[in-house]
Amino acid sequence: METAATTIDTTRCPLCGEENRCAMETARETGQPQPPCWCMAADFGKAPFAALPPASRGKACMCARCAAGIAAAEPRQD
């Protein structure tokens, strides 16, 4: 069973905490078809995959800014 400390918000980037705007997650949550996700055409060549928290890998998408390798000004604090 997941606790509040281990719950992953799949709508947020696991690196910076901003909304990841994942169309696939929106479709899963709402049951409504979505247009293709931005990530289908994104270049992940500069994405900092090594910085992804292990618990978030394969569970939450990074945002377009992080996928492009552009660091956020300040990490979001919950």
mmJSON file of the N, C-alpha and C atoms, coordinates in Angstrom:
{"data_MODEL":{"atom_site":{
"group_PDB":["ATOM","ATOM","ATOM","ATOM","ATOM","ATOM","ATOM","ATOM","ATOM","ATOM","ATOM","ATOM","ATOM","ATOM","ATOM","ATOM","ATOM","ATOM","ATOM","ATOM","ATOM","ATOM","ATOM","ATOM","ATOM","ATOM","ATOM","ATOM","ATOM","ATOM","ATOM","ATOM","ATOM","ATOM","ATOM","ATOM","ATOM","ATOM","ATOM","ATOM","ATOM","ATOM","ATOM","ATOM","ATOM","ATOM","ATOM","ATOM","ATOM","ATOM","ATOM","ATOM","ATOM","ATOM","ATOM","ATOM","ATOM","ATOM","ATOM","ATOM","ATOM","ATOM","ATOM","ATOM","ATOM","ATOM","ATOM","ATOM","ATOM","ATOM","ATOM","ATOM","ATOM","ATOM","ATOM","ATOM","ATOM","ATOM","ATOM","ATOM","ATOM","ATOM","ATOM","ATOM","ATOM","ATOM","ATOM","ATOM","ATOM","ATOM","ATOM","ATOM","ATOM","ATOM","ATOM","ATOM","ATOM","ATOM","ATOM","ATOM","ATOM","ATOM","ATOM","ATOM","ATOM","ATOM","ATOM","ATOM","ATOM","ATOM","ATOM","ATOM","ATOM","ATOM","ATOM","ATOM","ATOM","ATOM","ATOM","ATOM","ATOM","ATOM","ATOM","ATOM","ATOM","ATOM","ATOM","ATOM","ATOM","ATOM","ATOM","ATOM","ATOM","ATOM","ATOM","ATOM","ATOM","ATOM","ATOM","ATOM","ATOM","ATOM","ATOM","ATOM","ATOM","ATOM","ATOM","ATOM","ATOM","ATOM","ATOM","ATOM","ATOM","ATOM","ATOM","ATOM","ATOM","ATOM","ATOM","ATOM","ATOM","ATOM","ATOM","ATOM","ATOM","ATOM","ATOM","ATOM","ATOM","ATOM","ATOM","ATOM","ATOM","ATOM","ATOM","ATOM","ATOM","ATOM","ATOM","ATOM","ATOM","ATOM","ATOM","ATOM","ATOM","ATOM","ATOM","ATOM","ATOM","ATOM","ATOM","ATOM","ATOM","ATOM","ATOM","ATOM","ATOM","ATOM","ATOM","ATOM","ATOM","ATOM","ATOM","ATOM","ATOM","ATOM","ATOM","ATOM","ATOM","ATOM","ATOM","ATOM","ATOM","ATOM","ATOM","ATOM","ATOM","ATOM","ATOM","ATOM","ATOM","ATOM","ATOM","ATOM","ATOM","ATOM","ATOM","ATOM","ATOM","ATOM","ATOM","ATOM","ATOM","ATOM"],
"id":[1,2,3,4,5,6,7,8,9,10,11,12,13,14,15,16,17,18,19,20,21,22,23,24,25,26,27,28,29,30,31,32,33,34,35,36,37,38,39,40,41,42,43,44,45,46,47,48,49,50,51,52,53,54,55,56,57,58,59,60,61,62,63,64,65,66,67,68,69,70,71,72,73,74,75,76,77,78,79,80,81,82,83,84,85,86,87,88,89,90,91,92,93,94,95,96,97,98,99,100,101,102,103,104,105,106,107,108,109,110,111,112,113,114,115,116,117,118,119,120,121,122,123,124,125,126,127,128,129,130,131,132,133,134,135,136,137,138,139,140,141,142,143,144,145,146,147,148,149,150,151,152,153,154,155,156,157,158,159,160,161,162,163,164,165,166,167,168,169,170,171,172,173,174,175,176,177,178,179,180,181,182,183,184,185,186,187,188,189,190,191,192,193,194,195,196,197,198,199,200,201,202,203,204,205,206,207,208,209,210,211,212,213,214,215,216,217,218,219,220,221,222,223,224,225,226,227,228,229,230,231,232,233,234],
"type_symbol":["N","C","C","N","C","C","N","C","C","N","C","C","N","C","C","N","C","C","N","C","C","N","C","C","N","C","C","N","C","C","N","C","C","N","C","C","N","C","C","N","C","C","N","C","C","N","C","C","N","C","C","N","C","C","N","C","C","N","C","C","N","C","C","N","C","C","N","C","C","N","C","C","N","C","C","N","C","C","N","C","C","N","C","C","N","C","C","N","C","C","N","C","C","N","C","C","N","C","C","N","C","C","N","C","C","N","C","C","N","C","C","N","C","C","N","C","C","N","C","C","N","C","C","N","C","C","N","C","C","N","C","C","N","C","C","N","C","C","N","C","C","N","C","C","N","C","C","N","C","C","N","C","C","N","C","C","N","C","C","N","C","C","N","C","C","N","C","C","N","C","C","N","C","C","N","C","C","N","C","C","N","C","C","N","C","C","N","C","C","N","C","C","N","C","C","N","C","C","N","C","C","N","C","C","N","C","C","N","C","C","N","C","C","N","C","C","N","C","C","N","C","C","N","C","C","N","C","C","N","C","C","N","C","C"],
"label_atom_id":["N","CA","C","N","CA","C","N","CA","C","N","CA","C","N","CA","C","N","CA","C","N","CA","C","N","CA","C","N","CA","C","N","CA","C","N","CA","C","N","CA","C","N","CA","C","N","CA","C","N","CA","C","N","CA","C","N","CA","C","N","CA","C","N","CA","C","N","CA","C","N","CA","C","N","CA","C","N","CA","C","N","CA","C","N","CA","C","N","CA","C","N","CA","C","N","CA","C","N","CA","C","N","CA","C","N","CA","C","N","CA","C","N","CA","C","N","CA","C","N","CA","C","N","CA","C","N","CA","C","N","CA","C","N","CA","C","N","CA","C","N","CA","C","N","CA","C","N","CA","C","N","CA","C","N","CA","C","N","CA","C","N","CA","C","N","CA","C","N","CA","C","N","CA","C","N","CA","C","N","CA","C","N","CA","C","N","CA","C","N","CA","C","N","CA","C","N","CA","C","N","CA","C","N","CA","C","N","CA","C","N","CA","C","N","CA","C","N","CA","C","N","CA","C","N","CA","C","N","CA","C","N","CA","C","N","CA","C","N","CA","C","N","CA","C","N","CA","C","N","CA","C","N","CA","C","N","CA","C","N","CA","C","N","CA","C","N","CA","C","N","CA","C"],
"label_alt_id":[null,null,null,null,null,null,null,null,null,null,null,null,null,null,null,null,null,null,null,null,null,null,null,null,null,null,null,null,null,null,null,null,null,null,null,null,null,null,null,null,null,null,null,null,null,null,null,null,null,null,null,null,null,null,null,null,null,null,null,null,null,null,null,null,null,null,null,null,null,null,null,null,null,null,null,null,null,null,null,null,null,null,null,null,null,null,null,null,null,null,null,null,null,null,null,null,null,null,null,null,null,null,null,null,null,null,null,null,null,null,null,null,null,null,null,null,null,null,null,null,null,null,null,null,null,null,null,null,null,null,null,null,null,null,null,null,null,null,null,null,null,null,null,null,null,null,null,null,null,null,null,null,null,null,null,null,null,null,null,null,null,null,null,null,null,null,null,null,null,null,null,null,null,null,null,null,null,null,null,null,null,null,null,null,null,null,null,null,null,null,null,null,null,null,null,null,null,null,null,null,null,null,null,null,null,null,null,null,null,null,null,null,null,null,null,null,null,null,null,null,null,null,null,null,null,null,null,null,null,null,null,null,null,null],
"label_comp_id":["MET","MET","MET","GLU","GLU","GLU","THR","THR","THR","ALA","ALA","ALA","ALA","ALA","ALA","THR","THR","THR","THR","THR","THR","ILE","ILE","ILE","ASP","ASP","ASP","THR","THR","THR","THR","THR","THR","ARG","ARG","ARG","CYS","CYS","CYS","PRO","PRO","PRO","LEU","LEU","LEU","CYS","CYS","CYS","GLY","GLY","GLY","GLU","GLU","GLU","GLU","GLU","GLU","ASN","ASN","ASN","ARG","ARG","ARG","CYS","CYS","CYS","ALA","ALA","ALA","MET","MET","MET","GLU","GLU","GLU","THR","THR","THR","ALA","ALA","ALA","ARG","ARG","ARG","GLU","GLU","GLU","THR","THR","THR","GLY","GLY","GLY","GLN","GLN","GLN","PRO","PRO","PRO","GLN","GLN","GLN","PRO","PRO","PRO","PRO","PRO","PRO","CYS","CYS","CYS","TRP","TRP","TRP","CYS","CYS","CYS","MET","MET","MET","ALA","ALA","ALA","ALA","ALA","ALA","ASP","ASP","ASP","PHE","PHE","PHE","GLY","GLY","GLY","LYS","LYS","LYS","ALA","ALA","ALA","PRO","PRO","PRO","PHE","PHE","PHE","ALA","ALA","ALA","ALA","ALA","ALA","LEU","LEU","LEU","PRO","PRO","PRO","PRO","PRO","PRO","ALA","ALA","ALA","SER","SER","SER","ARG","ARG","ARG","GLY","GLY","GLY","LYS","LYS","LYS","ALA","ALA","ALA","CYS","CYS","CYS","MET","MET","MET","CYS","CYS","CYS","ALA","ALA","ALA","ARG","ARG","ARG","CYS","CYS","CYS","ALA","ALA","ALA","ALA","ALA","ALA","GLY","GLY","GLY","ILE","ILE","ILE","ALA","ALA","ALA","ALA","ALA","ALA","ALA","ALA","ALA","GLU","GLU","GLU","PRO","PRO","PRO","ARG","ARG","ARG","GLN","GLN","GLN","ASP","ASP","ASP"],
"label_asym_id":["A","A","A","A","A","A","A","A","A","A","A","A","A","A","A","A","A","A","A","A","A","A","A","A","A","A","A","A","A","A","A","A","A","A","A","A","A","A","A","A","A","A","A","A","A","A","A","A","A","A","A","A","A","A","A","A","A","A","A","A","A","A","A","A","A","A","A","A","A","A","A","A","A","A","A","A","A","A","A","A","A","A","A","A","A","A","A","A","A","A","A","A","A","A","A","A","A","A","A","A","A","A","A","A","A","A","A","A","A","A","A","A","A","A","A","A","A","A","A","A","A","A","A","A","A","A","A","A","A","A","A","A","A","A","A","A","A","A","A","A","A","A","A","A","A","A","A","A","A","A","A","A","A","A","A","A","A","A","A","A","A","A","A","A","A","A","A","A","A","A","A","A","A","A","A","A","A","A","A","A","A","A","A","A","A","A","A","A","A","A","A","A","A","A","A","A","A","A","A","A","A","A","A","A","A","A","A","A","A","A","A","A","A","A","A","A","A","A","A","A","A","A","A","A","A","A","A","A","A","A","A","A","A","A"],
"label_entity_id":["1","1","1","1","1","1","1","1","1","1","1","1","1","1","1","1","1","1","1","1","1","1","1","1","1","1","1","1","1","1","1","1","1","1","1","1","1","1","1","1","1","1","1","1","1","1","1","1","1","1","1","1","1","1","1","1","1","1","1","1","1","1","1","1","1","1","1","1","1","1","1","1","1","1","1","1","1","1","1","1","1","1","1","1","1","1","1","1","1","1","1","1","1","1","1","1","1","1","1","1","1","1","1","1","1","1","1","1","1","1","1","1","1","1","1","1","1","1","1","1","1","1","1","1","1","1","1","1","1","1","1","1","1","1","1","1","1","1","1","1","1","1","1","1","1","1","1","1","1","1","1","1","1","1","1","1","1","1","1","1","1","1","1","1","1","1","1","1","1","1","1","1","1","1","1","1","1","1","1","1","1","1","1","1","1","1","1","1","1","1","1","1","1","1","1","1","1","1","1","1","1","1","1","1","1","1","1","1","1","1","1","1","1","1","1","1","1","1","1","1","1","1","1","1","1","1","1","1","1","1","1","1","1","1"],
"label_seq_id":[1,1,1,2,2,2,3,3,3,4,4,4,5,5,5,6,6,6,7,7,7,8,8,8,9,9,9,10,10,10,11,11,11,12,12,12,13,13,13,14,14,14,15,15,15,16,16,16,17,17,17,18,18,18,19,19,19,20,20,20,21,21,21,22,22,22,23,23,23,24,24,24,25,25,25,26,26,26,27,27,27,28,28,28,29,29,29,30,30,30,31,31,31,32,32,32,33,33,33,34,34,34,35,35,35,36,36,36,37,37,37,38,38,38,39,39,39,40,40,40,41,41,41,42,42,42,43,43,43,44,44,44,45,45,45,46,46,46,47,47,47,48,48,48,49,49,49,50,50,50,51,51,51,52,52,52,53,53,53,54,54,54,55,55,55,56,56,56,57,57,57,58,58,58,59,59,59,60,60,60,61,61,61,62,62,62,63,63,63,64,64,64,65,65,65,66,66,66,67,67,67,68,68,68,69,69,69,70,70,70,71,71,71,72,72,72,73,73,73,74,74,74,75,75,75,76,76,76,77,77,77,78,78,78],
"pdbx_PDB_ins_code":[null,null,null,null,null,null,null,null,null,null,null,null,null,null,null,null,null,null,null,null,null,null,null,null,null,null,null,null,null,null,null,null,null,null,null,null,null,null,null,null,null,null,null,null,null,null,null,null,null,null,null,null,null,null,null,null,null,null,null,null,null,null,null,null,null,null,null,null,null,null,null,null,null,null,null,null,null,null,null,null,null,null,null,null,null,null,null,null,null,null,null,null,null,null,null,null,null,null,null,null,null,null,null,null,null,null,null,null,null,null,null,null,null,null,null,null,null,null,null,null,null,null,null,null,null,null,null,null,null,null,null,null,null,null,null,null,null,null,null,null,null,null,null,null,null,null,null,null,null,null,null,null,null,null,null,null,null,null,null,null,null,null,null,null,null,null,null,null,null,null,null,null,null,null,null,null,null,null,null,null,null,null,null,null,null,null,null,null,null,null,null,null,null,null,null,null,null,null,null,null,null,null,null,null,null,null,null,null,null,null,null,null,null,null,null,null,null,null,null,null,null,null,null,null,null,null,null,null,null,null,null,null,null,null],
"Cartn_x":[0.842,0.0,0.889,0.536,1.325,0.933,1.911,1.655,1.798,1.465,1.597,3.031,3.993,5.402,5.83,5.141,5.553,4.606,3.527,2.594,3.24,3.132,3.717,2.611,2.743,1.787,2.178,1.427,1.768,1.519,0.905,0.68,1.823,2.799,3.918,5.242,6.136,7.484,8.23,8.816,9.539,10.848,11.294,12.533,12.28,11.324,11.114,9.777,8.844,7.553,6.509,6.865,5.882,4.978,3.82,2.925,3.65,3.486,4.16,3.295,2.025,1.084,1.071,1.087,1.091,-0.318,-0.506,-1.814,-2.22,-1.26,-1.585,-2.115,-1.545,-2.029,-3.405,-3.608,-4.917,-5.98,-5.669,-6.605,-6.902,-5.869,-6.067,-6.969,-6.725,-7.496,-8.93,-9.141,-10.463,-11.277,-10.605,-11.292,-11.63,-11.166,-11.425,-10.22,-10.445,-9.324,-8.646,-7.344,-6.553,-5.77,-5.362,-4.477,-3.13,-2.293,-0.987,-0.228,0.432,1.194,2.393,2.785,3.933,5.191,5.264,6.484,6.694,5.638,5.772,6.659,6.778,7.613,8.829,9.03,10.109,11.457,12.507,13.882,14.364,14.591,15.023,16.541,17.257,18.704,19.455,18.884,19.547,18.827,17.881,17.106,17.989,17.872,18.714,18.123,18.077,17.468,18.123,19.418,20.112,19.638,19.071,18.605,17.203,16.51,15.155,15.196,14.333,14.271,13.873,14.563,14.25,12.776,12.131,10.725,9.795,10.232,9.392,9.605,10.656,10.977,9.869,9.386,8.314,6.944,6.837,5.556,5.09,6.011,5.654,6.549,5.937,6.679,7.354,8.533,9.153,8.477,8.618,8.022,8.891,8.354,9.074,10.383,10.392,11.614,12.707,12.373,13.376,13.796,12.849,13.178,14.181,14.107,15.038,16.374,16.487,17.733,17.89,16.771,16.807,16.425,17.345,17.107,16.102,15.262,14.326,15.102,14.562,15.225,15.348,14.275,14.261,13.378,13.807,12.929,11.698,10.57,9.301,9.316,8.895,8.823,7.355,7.008,5.63,5.48],
"Cartn_y":[-1.176,0.0,1.243,2.232,3.46,4.41,5.112,6.118,7.483,8.528,9.887,10.18,9.599,9.851,9.17,8.091,7.363,7.553,8.3,8.528,9.417,9.001,9.758,10.47,11.77,12.565,12.445,11.667,11.407,12.599,13.661,14.864,15.864,15.557,16.468,15.85,16.694,16.266,15.825,14.639,14.168,14.917,15.731,16.495,17.881,18.625,20.011,20.234,19.293,19.405,20.177,20.702,21.423,20.423,20.9,20.026,19.466,18.177,17.57,17.57,17.892,17.971,16.688,15.565,14.263,13.929,13.904,13.597,12.158,11.257,9.859,9.695,10.41,10.35,10.998,12.1,12.757,11.807,11.106,10.147,9.02,8.551,7.476,7.928,9.138,9.656,10.009,10.568,11.059,10.086,9.13,8.233,8.884,10.115,10.862,10.812,10.543,10.547,11.915,11.909,13.136,13.16,14.344,14.393,13.763,13.465,12.885,13.754,13.105,13.808,14.538,15.642,16.429,15.567,14.566,13.76,12.87,12.637,11.795,12.445,13.771,14.477,15.135,14.903,15.56,14.879,15.673,15.17,15.028,13.828,13.565,13.4,13.856,13.701,14.37,15.441,16.147,15.933,15.028,14.78,14.168,14.669,14.173,12.924,11.825,10.603,10.117,10.301,9.842,10.572,11.772,12.553,12.161,11.321,10.913,10.095,10.423,9.599,8.173,7.171,5.786,5.426,5.933,5.604,6.165,7.186,7.808,7.236,6.485,5.966,5.047,5.384,4.601,4.881,5.856,6.151,7.58,8.517,9.922,10.501,11.226,11.825,13.129,13.371,14.668,15.696,16.962,18.041,18.332,19.111,19.427,20.159,21.055,21.802,20.867,19.984,19.044,18.06,17.625,16.712,17.337,18.67,19.384,19.661,19.309,19.524,20.931,21.671,23.044,23.002,23.354,23.285,24.331,23.946,24.887,25.837,27.02,28.015,27.499,26.996,26.462,25.229,24.127,22.963,23.313,22.75,22.99,22.235,22.871,22.246,22.01,20.778,20.467,20.618],
"Cartn_z":[0.0,0.0,0.0,-0.831,-0.9,0.229,0.723,1.741,1.1,1.829,1.303,0.883,1.583,1.276,-0.022,-0.423,-1.617,-2.794,-2.626,-3.714,-4.764,-6.014,-7.12,-7.863,-8.017,-8.782,-10.248,-11.007,-12.397,-13.308,-12.786,-13.594,-13.452,-12.613,-12.348,-12.772,-13.218,-13.589,-12.331,-12.341,-11.158,-10.912,-11.861,-11.681,-11.103,-11.692,-11.247,-10.552,-10.678,-10.02,-10.801,-11.957,-12.772,-13.484,-13.975,-14.721,-15.933,-16.184,-17.328,-18.589,-18.439,-19.565,-20.4,-19.733,-20.395,-20.879,-22.195,-22.771,-22.478,-22.418,-22.145,-20.72,-19.773,-18.395,-18.285,-18.992,-18.996,-19.543,-20.625,-21.202,-20.215,-19.53,-18.551,-17.407,-16.899,-15.766,-16.126,-17.322,-17.692,-18.529,-19.178,-20.084,-21.416,-21.605,-22.828,-23.747,-25.034,-25.979,-26.0,-26.179,-26.228,-27.537,-27.962,-29.131,-28.755,-29.734,-29.398,-28.385,-27.472,-26.435,-27.057,-26.442,-26.904,-26.979,-26.11,-26.041,-27.266,-28.027,-29.214,-30.279,-30.249,-31.225,-30.572,-29.278,-28.545,-28.772,-28.681,-28.736,-27.297,-26.859,-25.487,-25.39,-26.408,-26.454,-25.309,-24.744,-23.641,-22.309,-22.29,-21.07,-19.984,-18.773,-17.664,-17.01,-17.762,-17.243,-15.951,-15.806,-14.598,-13.342,-13.513,-12.366,-11.913,-12.694,-12.305,-11.023,-10.066,-8.85,-9.234,-8.722,-9.084,-8.907,-7.874,-7.626,-8.693,-9.434,-10.452,-11.843,-12.025,-13.363,-13.872,-15.057,-15.665,-15.094,-14.186,-13.538,-13.751,-13.937,-14.135,-15.218,-16.131,-17.245,-16.828,-17.39,-17.16,-18.054,-17.716,-18.508,-19.732,-20.655,-21.89,-21.607,-20.623,-20.305,-19.81,-18.904,-18.401,-19.49,-20.323,-21.412,-22.375,-22.518,-23.398,-22.714,-21.43,-20.701,-20.175,-20.09,-19.577,-18.099,-17.249,-15.806,-15.352,-14.402,-13.782,-12.881,-12.683,-11.831,-10.4,-9.853,-8.495,-8.475,-7.882,-7.765,-6.947,-7.332,-6.632,-5.313,-4.255,-2.941,-2.583,-2.222,-1.814,-0.325],
"occupancy":[1.0,1.0,1.0,1.0,1.0,1.0,1.0,1.0,1.0,1.0,1.0,1.0,1.0,1.0,1.0,1.0,1.0,1.0,1.0,1.0,1.0,1.0,1.0,1.0,1.0,1.0,1.0,1.0,1.0,1.0,1.0,1.0,1.0,1.0,1.0,1.0,1.0,1.0,1.0,1.0,1.0,1.0,1.0,1.0,1.0,1.0,1.0,1.0,1.0,1.0,1.0,1.0,1.0,1.0,1.0,1.0,1.0,1.0,1.0,1.0,1.0,1.0,1.0,1.0,1.0,1.0,1.0,1.0,1.0,1.0,1.0,1.0,1.0,1.0,1.0,1.0,1.0,1.0,1.0,1.0,1.0,1.0,1.0,1.0,1.0,1.0,1.0,1.0,1.0,1.0,1.0,1.0,1.0,1.0,1.0,1.0,1.0,1.0,1.0,1.0,1.0,1.0,1.0,1.0,1.0,1.0,1.0,1.0,1.0,1.0,1.0,1.0,1.0,1.0,1.0,1.0,1.0,1.0,1.0,1.0,1.0,1.0,1.0,1.0,1.0,1.0,1.0,1.0,1.0,1.0,1.0,1.0,1.0,1.0,1.0,1.0,1.0,1.0,1.0,1.0,1.0,1.0,1.0,1.0,1.0,1.0,1.0,1.0,1.0,1.0,1.0,1.0,1.0,1.0,1.0,1.0,1.0,1.0,1.0,1.0,1.0,1.0,1.0,1.0,1.0,1.0,1.0,1.0,1.0,1.0,1.0,1.0,1.0,1.0,1.0,1.0,1.0,1.0,1.0,1.0,1.0,1.0,1.0,1.0,1.0,1.0,1.0,1.0,1.0,1.0,1.0,1.0,1.0,1.0,1.0,1.0,1.0,1.0,1.0,1.0,1.0,1.0,1.0,1.0,1.0,1.0,1.0,1.0,1.0,1.0,1.0,1.0,1.0,1.0,1.0,1.0,1.0,1.0,1.0,1.0,1.0,1.0,1.0,1.0,1.0,1.0,1.0,1.0,1.0,1.0,1.0,1.0,1.0,1.0],
"B_iso_or_equiv":[0.0,0.0,0.0,0.0,0.0,0.0,0.0,0.0,0.0,0.0,0.0,0.0,0.0,0.0,0.0,0.0,0.0,0.0,0.0,0.0,0.0,0.0,0.0,0.0,0.0,0.0,0.0,0.0,0.0,0.0,0.0,0.0,0.0,0.0,0.0,0.0,0.0,0.0,0.0,0.0,0.0,0.0,0.0,0.0,0.0,0.0,0.0,0.0,0.0,0.0,0.0,0.0,0.0,0.0,0.0,0.0,0.0,0.0,0.0,0.0,0.0,0.0,0.0,0.0,0.0,0.0,0.0,0.0,0.0,0.0,0.0,0.0,0.0,0.0,0.0,0.0,0.0,0.0,0.0,0.0,0.0,0.0,0.0,0.0,0.0,0.0,0.0,0.0,0.0,0.0,0.0,0.0,0.0,0.0,0.0,0.0,0.0,0.0,0.0,0.0,0.0,0.0,0.0,0.0,0.0,0.0,0.0,0.0,0.0,0.0,0.0,0.0,0.0,0.0,0.0,0.0,0.0,0.0,0.0,0.0,0.0,0.0,0.0,0.0,0.0,0.0,0.0,0.0,0.0,0.0,0.0,0.0,0.0,0.0,0.0,0.0,0.0,0.0,0.0,0.0,0.0,0.0,0.0,0.0,0.0,0.0,0.0,0.0,0.0,0.0,0.0,0.0,0.0,0.0,0.0,0.0,0.0,0.0,0.0,0.0,0.0,0.0,0.0,0.0,0.0,0.0,0.0,0.0,0.0,0.0,0.0,0.0,0.0,0.0,0.0,0.0,0.0,0.0,0.0,0.0,0.0,0.0,0.0,0.0,0.0,0.0,0.0,0.0,0.0,0.0,0.0,0.0,0.0,0.0,0.0,0.0,0.0,0.0,0.0,0.0,0.0,0.0,0.0,0.0,0.0,0.0,0.0,0.0,0.0,0.0,0.0,0.0,0.0,0.0,0.0,0.0,0.0,0.0,0.0,0.0,0.0,0.0,0.0,0.0,0.0,0.0,0.0,0.0,0.0,0.0,0.0,0.0,0.0,0.0],
"pdbx_formal_charge":[null,null,null,null,null,null,null,null,null,null,null,null,null,null,null,null,null,null,null,null,null,null,null,null,null,null,null,null,null,null,null,null,null,null,null,null,null,null,null,null,null,null,null,null,null,null,null,null,null,null,null,null,null,null,null,null,null,null,null,null,null,null,null,null,null,null,null,null,null,null,null,null,null,null,null,null,null,null,null,null,null,null,null,null,null,null,null,null,null,null,null,null,null,null,null,null,null,null,null,null,null,null,null,null,null,null,null,null,null,null,null,null,null,null,null,null,null,null,null,null,null,null,null,null,null,null,null,null,null,null,null,null,null,null,null,null,null,null,null,null,null,null,null,null,null,null,null,null,null,null,null,null,null,null,null,null,null,null,null,null,null,null,null,null,null,null,null,null,null,null,null,null,null,null,null,null,null,null,null,null,null,null,null,null,null,null,null,null,null,null,null,null,null,null,null,null,null,null,null,null,null,null,null,null,null,null,null,null,null,null,null,null,null,null,null,null,null,null,null,null,null,null,null,null,null,null,null,null,null,null,null,null,null,null],
"auth_seq_id":[1,1,1,2,2,2,3,3,3,4,4,4,5,5,5,6,6,6,7,7,7,8,8,8,9,9,9,10,10,10,11,11,11,12,12,12,13,13,13,14,14,14,15,15,15,16,16,16,17,17,17,18,18,18,19,19,19,20,20,20,21,21,21,22,22,22,23,23,23,24,24,24,25,25,25,26,26,26,27,27,27,28,28,28,29,29,29,30,30,30,31,31,31,32,32,32,33,33,33,34,34,34,35,35,35,36,36,36,37,37,37,38,38,38,39,39,39,40,40,40,41,41,41,42,42,42,43,43,43,44,44,44,45,45,45,46,46,46,47,47,47,48,48,48,49,49,49,50,50,50,51,51,51,52,52,52,53,53,53,54,54,54,55,55,55,56,56,56,57,57,57,58,58,58,59,59,59,60,60,60,61,61,61,62,62,62,63,63,63,64,64,64,65,65,65,66,66,66,67,67,67,68,68,68,69,69,69,70,70,70,71,71,71,72,72,72,73,73,73,74,74,74,75,75,75,76,76,76,77,77,77,78,78,78],
"auth_comp_id":["MET","MET","MET","GLU","GLU","GLU","THR","THR","THR","ALA","ALA","ALA","ALA","ALA","ALA","THR","THR","THR","THR","THR","THR","ILE","ILE","ILE","ASP","ASP","ASP","THR","THR","THR","THR","THR","THR","ARG","ARG","ARG","CYS","CYS","CYS","PRO","PRO","PRO","LEU","LEU","LEU","CYS","CYS","CYS","GLY","GLY","GLY","GLU","GLU","GLU","GLU","GLU","GLU","ASN","ASN","ASN","ARG","ARG","ARG","CYS","CYS","CYS","ALA","ALA","ALA","MET","MET","MET","GLU","GLU","GLU","THR","THR","THR","ALA","ALA","ALA","ARG","ARG","ARG","GLU","GLU","GLU","THR","THR","THR","GLY","GLY","GLY","GLN","GLN","GLN","PRO","PRO","PRO","GLN","GLN","GLN","PRO","PRO","PRO","PRO","PRO","PRO","CYS","CYS","CYS","TRP","TRP","TRP","CYS","CYS","CYS","MET","MET","MET","ALA","ALA","ALA","ALA","ALA","ALA","ASP","ASP","ASP","PHE","PHE","PHE","GLY","GLY","GLY","LYS","LYS","LYS","ALA","ALA","ALA","PRO","PRO","PRO","PHE","PHE","PHE","ALA","ALA","ALA","ALA","ALA","ALA","LEU","LEU","LEU","PRO","PRO","PRO","PRO","PRO","PRO","ALA","ALA","ALA","SER","SER","SER","ARG","ARG","ARG","GLY","GLY","GLY","LYS","LYS","LYS","ALA","ALA","ALA","CYS","CYS","CYS","MET","MET","MET","CYS","CYS","CYS","ALA","ALA","ALA","ARG","ARG","ARG","CYS","CYS","CYS","ALA","ALA","ALA","ALA","ALA","ALA","GLY","GLY","GLY","ILE","ILE","ILE","ALA","ALA","ALA","ALA","ALA","ALA","ALA","ALA","ALA","GLU","GLU","GLU","PRO","PRO","PRO","ARG","ARG","ARG","GLN","GLN","GLN","ASP","ASP","ASP"],
"auth_asym_id":["A","A","A","A","A","A","A","A","A","A","A","A","A","A","A","A","A","A","A","A","A","A","A","A","A","A","A","A","A","A","A","A","A","A","A","A","A","A","A","A","A","A","A","A","A","A","A","A","A","A","A","A","A","A","A","A","A","A","A","A","A","A","A","A","A","A","A","A","A","A","A","A","A","A","A","A","A","A","A","A","A","A","A","A","A","A","A","A","A","A","A","A","A","A","A","A","A","A","A","A","A","A","A","A","A","A","A","A","A","A","A","A","A","A","A","A","A","A","A","A","A","A","A","A","A","A","A","A","A","A","A","A","A","A","A","A","A","A","A","A","A","A","A","A","A","A","A","A","A","A","A","A","A","A","A","A","A","A","A","A","A","A","A","A","A","A","A","A","A","A","A","A","A","A","A","A","A","A","A","A","A","A","A","A","A","A","A","A","A","A","A","A","A","A","A","A","A","A","A","A","A","A","A","A","A","A","A","A","A","A","A","A","A","A","A","A","A","A","A","A","A","A","A","A","A","A","A","A","A","A","A","A","A","A"],
"auth_atom_id":["N","CA","C","N","CA","C","N","CA","C","N","CA","C","N","CA","C","N","CA","C","N","CA","C","N","CA","C","N","CA","C","N","CA","C","N","CA","C","N","CA","C","N","CA","C","N","CA","C","N","CA","C","N","CA","C","N","CA","C","N","CA","C","N","CA","C","N","CA","C","N","CA","C","N","CA","C","N","CA","C","N","CA","C","N","CA","C","N","CA","C","N","CA","C","N","CA","C","N","CA","C","N","CA","C","N","CA","C","N","CA","C","N","CA","C","N","CA","C","N","CA","C","N","CA","C","N","CA","C","N","CA","C","N","CA","C","N","CA","C","N","CA","C","N","CA","C","N","CA","C","N","CA","C","N","CA","C","N","CA","C","N","CA","C","N","CA","C","N","CA","C","N","CA","C","N","CA","C","N","CA","C","N","CA","C","N","CA","C","N","CA","C","N","CA","C","N","CA","C","N","CA","C","N","CA","C","N","CA","C","N","CA","C","N","CA","C","N","CA","C","N","CA","C","N","CA","C","N","CA","C","N","CA","C","N","CA","C","N","CA","C","N","CA","C","N","CA","C","N","CA","C","N","CA","C","N","CA","C","N","CA","C","N","CA","C","N","CA","C","N","CA","C"],
"pdbx_PDB_model_num":[1,1,1,1,1,1,1,1,1,1,1,1,1,1,1,1,1,1,1,1,1,1,1,1,1,1,1,1,1,1,1,1,1,1,1,1,1,1,1,1,1,1,1,1,1,1,1,1,1,1,1,1,1,1,1,1,1,1,1,1,1,1,1,1,1,1,1,1,1,1,1,1,1,1,1,1,1,1,1,1,1,1,1,1,1,1,1,1,1,1,1,1,1,1,1,1,1,1,1,1,1,1,1,1,1,1,1,1,1,1,1,1,1,1,1,1,1,1,1,1,1,1,1,1,1,1,1,1,1,1,1,1,1,1,1,1,1,1,1,1,1,1,1,1,1,1,1,1,1,1,1,1,1,1,1,1,1,1,1,1,1,1,1,1,1,1,1,1,1,1,1,1,1,1,1,1,1,1,1,1,1,1,1,1,1,1,1,1,1,1,1,1,1,1,1,1,1,1,1,1,1,1,1,1,1,1,1,1,1,1,1,1,1,1,1,1,1,1,1,1,1,1,1,1,1,1,1,1,1,1,1,1,1,1]
}}}
